Amino acid sequence: MTILIDPPHWPGPRGLMWSHLVSDASLDELHTFAARLGVPPRAFDRDHYDVPETAHARAVSLGAEAVSSRELLRRLVEGGLRKRQGR
């Protein structure tokens, strides 16, 4: 099981760029890691957490694997954790 984070390429609130934080195997693992990182539960969206650019380096230092957005999505789908809106 691995926690993955993509680069902060997504514009969001407070004028920050945002990353996606996912697990390739377990939502429980993802929730545990997000809590350790200090990400609030409200940042969870179906299958990922939205994480501000200010937390990216800390996520990596805690063990998240930095990957491209394409790689993150591929591994999320392969792990069976991709949840589409409305499902």
C-alpha positions as CSV (number, residue, x, y, z in Angstrom):
1,M,0.0,0.0,0.0
2,T,1.3,3.4,-0.9
3,I,0.1,7.0,-0.4
4,L,0.6,9.1,-3.5
5,I,0.6,12.9,-4.1
6,D,0.6,14.7,-7.4
7,P,2.2,18.2,-8.0
8,P,0.3,21.2,-6.8
9,H,-1.1,22.1,-10.3
10,W,-4.8,22.7,-9.4
11,P,-5.9,26.3,-8.6
12,G,-8.1,26.5,-5.5
13,P,-9.2,28.5,-2.5
14,R,-7.1,31.2,-0.9
15,G,-5.1,31.7,-4.1
16,L,-3.2,28.4,-3.5
17,M,-2.4,25.6,-5.9
18,W,-3.6,22.2,-4.8
19,S,-2.5,18.5,-5.0
20,H,-4.4,15.3,-4.7
21,L,-3.6,12.8,-2.0
22,V,-4.6,9.2,-2.6
23,S,-3.9,5.6,-1.6
24,D,-3.4,2.9,-4.2
25,A,-5.1,0.3,-2.1
26,S,-7.0,1.5,1.0
27,L,-9.2,4.4,2.0
28,D,-8.5,3.6,5.6
29,E,-4.8,4.0,4.9
30,L,-5.5,7.3,3.2
31,H,-7.7,8.7,6.1
32,T,-5.0,7.7,8.6
33,F,-2.2,9.4,6.6
34,A,-4.3,12.5,6.0
35,A,-5.0,12.8,9.8
36,R,-1.2,12.5,10.5
37,L,-0.6,15.2,7.9
38,G,-3.2,17.4,9.6
39,V,-5.6,17.5,6.6
40,P,-9.2,18.1,7.8
41,P,-11.9,15.5,7.0
42,R,-13.8,18.1,4.9
43,A,-10.9,18.0,2.4
44,F,-11.9,14.4,1.4
45,D,-13.7,14.2,-2.0
46,R,-14.9,10.7,-2.9
47,D,-11.5,9.0,-3.3
48,H,-8.9,11.7,-2.6
49,Y,-8.0,14.6,-0.4
50,D,-7.3,18.0,-1.7
51,V,-4.0,19.2,-0.2
52,P,-2.6,22.8,-0.5
53,E,0.8,23.4,-1.9
54,T,2.0,24.4,1.6
55,A,1.5,20.7,2.7
56,H,3.1,19.0,-0.3
57,A,6.7,18.8,1.0
58,R,5.5,17.6,4.5
59,A,3.4,14.9,2.9
60,V,6.5,13.6,1.0
61,S,8.6,13.8,4.2
62,L,5.9,11.7,6.0
63,G,6.2,9.0,3.3
64,A,3.9,10.0,0.4
65,E,5.3,9.1,-3.0
66,A,5.4,12.2,-5.3
67,V,4.1,11.2,-8.7
68,S,2.7,12.8,-11.8
69,S,-1.1,13.5,-12.0
70,R,-1.3,10.9,-14.7
71,E,0.5,8.2,-12.6
72,L,-1.6,9.1,-9.6
73,L,-4.9,8.5,-11.6
74,R,-3.6,5.3,-13.2
75,R,-2.7,3.8,-9.8
76,L,-6.0,5.0,-8.2
77,V,-8.0,3.3,-11.0
78,E,-5.8,0.1,-10.9
79,G,-6.3,-0.1,-7.2
80,G,-10.1,-0.1,-7.7
81,L,-10.5,3.1,-5.6
82,R,-11.5,5.6,-8.3
83,K,-15.0,6.8,-7.4
84,R,-16.9,8.8,-10.0
85,Q,-19.3,11.5,-9.0
86,G,-22.8,10.3,-8.6
87,R,-21.8,6.6,-7.9
